């Protein structure tokens, strides 16, 4: 037995079907893939930020200055130096 799709999903497919079956389908699939990858990256950053917040709040609650600064240092994002072609 095949599950029935909801009205919203059916309507979305009806709207986008022509785009995904046209001569631009390769671009459409690429853009959809890009959208999914950016969405996953956003979720990953959100999860990382929740860990950072948890560690910081835990250190503050325990009044542990060493854990606080250790947490800041552990989760710090340092800019990566860019190598110019003549430096390679």
C-alpha positions in Angstrom: 0.0 0.0 0.0 1.5 3.3 -1.1 1.2 6.1 1.4 -0.7 9.2 0.1 1.1 12.4 0.0 -0.2 15.4 1.8 -1.9 18.2 -0.2 1.0 20.5 0.4 3.6 18.1 -1.0 1.4 17.4 -4.0 1.0 21.1 -4.7 4.7 21.7 -4.3 5.5 18.9 -6.8 2.8 20.3 -9.2 4.5 23.7 -9.1 8.1 22.5 -9.4 7.6 19.5 -11.7 7.9 21.6 -14.9 11.2 23.1 -13.7 12.7 19.7 -12.8 11.7 18.2 -16.1 12.8 21.1 -18.3 16.1 21.6 -20.1 17.3 23.4 -16.9 16.9 20.3 -14.8 20.6 19.9 -14.3 20.8 23.4 -12.8 17.7 22.8 -10.8 19.1 19.7 -9.3 22.4 21.5 -8.6 20.6 24.3 -6.8 18.5 21.9 -4.8 21.7 20.0 -3.8 23.3 23.4 -2.9 20.3 24.3 -0.8 20.4 21.0 1.1 24.2 21.3 1.7 23.8 24.8 3.0 21.0 23.6 5.2 23.1 20.8 6.7 26.0 23.2 7.2 23.7 25.6 9.1 22.4 22.8 11.3 26.1 21.8 12.0 27.0 25.3 13.0 23.9 25.5 15.2 24.8 22.3 17.0 28.4 23.5 17.5 27.1 26.8 18.9 24.9 24.9 21.4 28.0 23.1 22.7 29.9 26.3 23.0 27.0 27.9 24.9 26.6 24.8 27.2 30.3 24.8 28.1 30.4 28.6 28.8 27.2 28.5 30.9 28.4 25.5 32.8 31.7 27.2 33.6 29.9 30.4 34.7 27.5 28.4 36.9 30.4 26.6 38.6 32.3 29.9 38.8 35.3 28.1 37.3 37.4 30.8 35.6 39.9 28.2 34.3 37.1 26.2 32.6 35.6 29.4 31.2 38.8 30.5 29.5 39.6 27.0 28.4 36.2 26.8 26.8 36.7 30.1 25.1 40.1 28.9 23.8 38.8 25.5 22.7 36.0 26.9 20.6 37.8 29.9 19.2 37.8 30.2 15.4 41.1 31.6 14.2 41.4 33.1 10.7 43.5 31.0 8.4 46.2 32.9 6.6 45.8 32.9 2.8 48.8 31.9 0.8 49.5 34.1 -2.2 50.7 32.3 -5.4 54.3 33.6 -4.9 54.4 32.2 -1.4 53.7 28.6 -2.6 
